[in-house]
C-alpha cells in the first residue's frame, strides 16, 4: 500500500491529525502495522485493533473482536424465557437494569402482558440511575484514555459506588441485578430505598458540577477532543448508530421521545444535540444527558404511585407465550438496545436475537479514526462507549 | 537591582559559619583526618559521591512513596499503607513500601525479548542512570556544599541532562517492540522540541548574573529587599516568566504528565519501558526521578535563590535545609500536576514548544537584557522599568496563547424540542 494512494483520504477531513499526515507524506516512510490489543490498557476489555500507521497517523484500522463470545443468543434458545433474564445482565454489565427492561419489554409485547404503573415508574427510576452510572463511568474512562492519571476515573467510581449500593440494596447484586420481570419488577422498593434514591438524585448535580469544573473547560481536554473523530450524521444514520453518539452528530433521535415507551411521555425532559459529532460533543452530550436524567429522576420519584409492583396475573414459571414474534427496544445508556423474540409456543424462544448498541456503534470506528494519530484512536474508541460483553455476546 | 539592601551583616556572618551550617564539612573532615594529607582530596570526593548517591537514593525512594500517597489523597483513596517493617507488625503509613518495591524488582525475572539488541537493551538503563547522576555534581546544595565547582556548571548540567534522552531512544530501539519504537520516536521529537525552551529559559539568568557557575549564580541572588523580599530572580518579571518556561520544559524533559508521551500508558502500554522488567525497569524509574530531582534542583539554583533563606530572620535554619524544602515544594508541584492534567497529543506537544515556549523564551531573553541595561534606573523610573518588563512578559503571553488555542473553546449545546 503506497502512501500516495491515500492522499485523497483527508480531503474532507480538515482535522489536526490530517495536518500531521501532510507533513508525514513528504517523507514517504514505511507503514507500520501495530496490533493494539486484545490486552491493551485502553481497549476497554478484550478488543483488538490492527492499525496500520504512517508515522503515528492511522491509515488503516481493522477491528477484531469475539474474544469474549459466549454464545449468548444460542443459549437464549435453550433456556426458558425467564431463564434468559439473568443472562441479559451479562451483556452490558454496566447497565444490567436497562438490559433487563429491554428484554422484559420484548417478552411483554410477545405475551401481551400489562405492567402496573408503579413498576413502570420504578423501571424509569432504575433506567435513569443506570444512565447516570454508565455516563459517569464513561466520562471517567474517557479522561483516563486522555491521560489523566486516574483522578477523574476515581471521582466517577466514587459516585458509581453510591448507585451500585442502591442497586445492591434493591436487587441483592451490585451489577448483575436480574431485577425486571415480565409484568413488573421482582421486589418493591421500600420507603428507605426511595429516600436513598432521592438523596442521591439531589446530590448528583453537585458532583456533576465538580466534575465539569475539573474537566469540561480544561484547555488540554478541549484541544485533545475537539475536531477529533468526527462522524457525519449521514454516515451515522446509514450505519445504524444510536444513542448519545448519534445525538452528538445532531440527529434528534431518542427512543424515549420517539417510541414514548413506559411512562416517559409524562416526564418533562429535553434531548441535547451536538453539532460537530466529535469526541468532545460525545462527552458533552453525555454530561448534559445526565443533567436531564436527574430531572427525570426528580419527577419520577415525586410522582411514584402506590400499588402492586407485579401484575398479579403474570405467569413466570410455566410461561408459554403464543406463537408469534416481537421486538422490544428501549433507549439504553449506549443507544438502542433491542431484543427480537420468535415464539413457537414452547417454553423457550424459537429465536432470540439482540440488537447491541455498542456493537453497532463500533462499526464506524475506522471511519472516525482514519487520518488521526494513535493517541486519538484511543480516545475515539473511548468515546464510542463499548462494553465487550455486549459487543461479543 | 539597584534597590538599597538593608545590611544585615551581623546576622549573616553569625549564621553563615554556624555549627549546623558547617556540620557536613566537619563530619567529613573528622572522618578523613587520619589520612595523610595528599590522599584526603580523593577520599573527600568519594565521600561526597557516596553522600549524594545515598541521600538522593533515599529521596527517590520516598518521593515515589510520597507520589503514590499524594495521588491517592487527591483521588479519594489511601495509597500504599500496608507494608510493615519486616518481622514486625508496625506499618507506619506504609513507610517500608519503597524497600518492598526494591526487593520485588530485584527478585523479579529479567526478561529480554528474543529479537532485542541485547547489548543496547542492557546499556540503556545504565546510560540513563549514569547521566542522571552526573547532573547532581554541580548543584549547590548548601552554603558550603557544592560537589564540584565548575566555572561552566550550568552548561555541564544541561549537556549531561540532554544525554538522557539518548538512552530513552536506545531503550525504545533495542527492545524490538513496535510500541517501544513509537515511544522512541516520540521521545526524540520531544527532546528536540523541549531542549530549546529549557535552554532559552535559563540564558537570561546567565545574562543577568554574568556567570555560568552555579555557585556564583546563587551568590548573585543573595540579599533581601526590606528584609522580607529576597533578591531571587523569580521575583522579577523576566525571572518569573523564565521560571515558568523552565518548569514546563522540565516537565517535558523528565517525561512527566502532561508530557509523558514516550510512556503514555493509555496509548503505548508503557512506551519504551514495555519490554523492561525487574531491576532494569527499576533503574529506569530511578533515573526518571533523579532527572526530575536534578531539574528541580537546577530550577532552585537558577531562579529560587538556591540555598538562600527567604528572609534574614530565617537564616538560623541551615542552608541545606532550605534547599531540601524548596526541592520538596517543587516535587510536590510535579506530583500535583500529574494528578490533575490530561496528556497532550504529539503534534500539540511540539506545537506548544515551537509556537509558544520558544518565542516566549526569546522575548524573555530580550526582556532580561532590558532589565540589566536599566539597572541604574531609580525613583519613578524604577516603576516604569517594572511596568515595561511586565508588559513584555504578559503581552506576548496573551497574544501567543490566544493564537495557540484558536478554534478551541467551550461550546453551547442546543436541545431538541
Interface residues (C-beta under 8 A of the other chain):
Chain A: X16 X17 X19 X20 X32 X34 X40 X41 X42 X53 X55 X56 X143 X144 X145 X146 X147 X148 X149 X150 X151 X154 X155 X158 X214 X216 X217 X218 X219 X220 X221 X222 X223 X224 X226 X227 X252 X254 X257 X270 X271 X272 X273 X274 X275 X276 X280 X281 X284 X285 X288 X373 X374 X375 X376 X378
Chain B: X71 X74 X75 X76 X77 X178 X179 X181 X182 X185 X186 X257 X258 X260 X261 X264 X265 X266 X267 X268 X269 X338 X339 X340 X341 X342 X343 X344 X345 X346 X347 X348 X405 X407 X408 X409 X410 X411 X413 X414 X415 X416 X417
